[in-house]
Amino acid sequence: MIAEETQYRAWMIAALAGDGAAYRMLLAALGSHLRAYYGRRVGPADAEDLVQETLIAMHTRRATYDTSQPFTAWVYGIARYKLIDEYRRSKRRAAVPLDDAPELFARDEAEAAGAKRDVNKLLATLPKARADLVRKAKLEGFSTQEVAAQTGMSESAVKVGVHRALKTLRNNLEEGDDENR
């Protein structure tokens, strides 16, 4: 579905602006992708119900879509929750043939994209130098010694800088939680 991201996103933005034809095209295109997604997981009999539930959920929550974010990640999030609900309702355990096992271990691109976006938003709240320290030391896996060599800082300064940056991020998150309560 990622290959169609640009087209789907354009249709959704047009639909949010009131273009009914774009919305019909979006729903039709998504229907076929969702049928394939669910068909591999629950079979064709239950897949159609899940497609309809997903499209209805997408329709009722369309105002929550942030147009600056990937559209397919938003849709897959809804689809995934609908699938989990179906598994709970039917008390079904997912059984996958051994030939399909590699697909199970494939990365969930939508989830990874969302996590990366969230981390980048958090790091954007820090001064650039501190954000770079956190990226290198915590995300890219460089040692303190390597970061110090790259930045021209002492190892102690790198440790202190990373510590203070993480503390600032924690405080920012806690303040955000307090505002959401």
Phi, psi and omega in degrees: 000339183297326181299330181268007185310312184299314181293313181300316181297318179297317178297318182294317179297319177295319179296319179295335178274359176108008181276101182293324180295318178297323181293319178297318179296319179299312182297320179296315180294317180295324180304314182293322178291319180292324177300317179295317180301310182285325182302322179288340187256326184233355182091161186294331183296314181272343184298317183298319177298318180293324177299312181296317178299319181293316180295323177294316179297319179297318180296315182289336181252013185301331180290343180275352180290125177272111186295348178272358183250163179299134181285317184296327177296320179295315180294315180296328175299315178296314181299319181296317178294324177295321178295317178298318177300319179296316178300319179294316181300316185268359183050040183267143173255137180288124175243125185237131175301149182302330179296334181267003184302319179303328179295328179296328185264004176291148181291142174277098186298323182295316180294319179295320179296319179295317179295318180297318179298317180296317179296317180296323176297316179296313182294333179293343179279350181263158170300148186306317183298317180291320178298320178297321178299314181296317179302311184291314187281325187253327184263320182269349173080018177287148176286165178301320180297317180294319179296319179299317180294322181290324186263345183079014179264164174282160179299320179298318180294324178295313180300314180295318180297316179294315180301313181293322179296315179295323177295319177297317179297317179299315179297319178298318179294318179296321177296321178295322176296320180296322180289331181277353182276000000 
